Amino acid sequence: MAIGARVPDSYQVATVTHHNRGSITVTSTVGGEVSMLLLPSPCLTMHTNAAGVPGLTAFTQNTSTYYSNTPAQIAAVLTEYRVVACGFRLISKDTATNTKGKVYVARVPTTSNAPSWNTLNTVTAASPDVIAVYLAGVTTTTPSLVMNMPGVRVFNMQDLLRGEVILSAVPTHESFYRFKGTFDRSVVGWNVGQVLADEGVFNSTTGLVNATAGGRKDVAAIDGGCAFWIWGTGLPGTSNAFDIEYVYHLEGVPNAAGTNLIPSAQRITTGTTTLVEQALSAASAANTVINYVTGGTAGAGTTALLFGLDTIGRLRSHKGFMGLS
């Protein structure tokens, strides 16, 4: 997925793009196993029974669940956002002679019962397995059950050694593309005790939002998304089994007071007419040299000029797509 991607729907308001990327270190148990859920939100990235995952931050009250970005970090860039796409790459950094074991991967839909960001940060769950069931309807107490899932894939650790295991999270329902607000309503006095239809924590006794909820709407909602249920077995015990590279492509409404609204890489990708024409000028000059070497000077300049004009014309005919002006 290219940097700067947007959802191709009928949304008419101008948006900007942003992307979050990083890496995670996965450590195996004494018995040589790993088990986790990779999730489609930068605010809700992974769930695993392991204690401590380098590269991610654990929720305060539920330390088996991790995030790569806080809602405040997203809010500093975008006031509303949605995840256009996300992907993960599994990479083993062991040697070919020491690499052993298998990794099972199954796609599972994320549920509408997933806890909100504030719930995970302020309310302690009964067990990590309870969270997994709410997130994606799977169990972490018996991770080998992943083998019973339809479409499960099996990889040798040698596949991870070559970096060939790339997972693309394709949403399962259009509801995943709804924009989510990032502003923290807990600082707004009139919201105390108020109930909204999509509020994260609800007290069935009082009918009000729990005070510990923080008042934020679910910035990490993953309903309609896709998670990856992963189980590794036969790995070297208590070792850096493999690393996971992740990237989240975000689209949203910019925070006017924020900074770095569009990553510098995106500006280069989008480009301008001037930059494109400069590139074409260089290509034209190179073409002239090639024509000179292969056929002499006669017609070389004309050929390069026609080549450049034709290419510029074709690019400008698609300027709306490429962002050219």
PyMOL commands that set and color helices and strands:
alter all, ss='L'
color gray80, all
select helices_A, chain A and resi 71-75+117-122+128-136+143-148+157-161+174-177+185-187+189-191+211-213+264-270+273-295+300-316+319-322
alter helices_A, ss='H'
color red, helices_A
select strands_A, chain A and resi 16-27+34-41+44-48+57-58+65-67+78-91+102-109+153-156+165-169+180-181+226-233+240-254
alter strands_A, ss='S'
color yellow, strands_A
deselect
rebuild
show_as cartoon
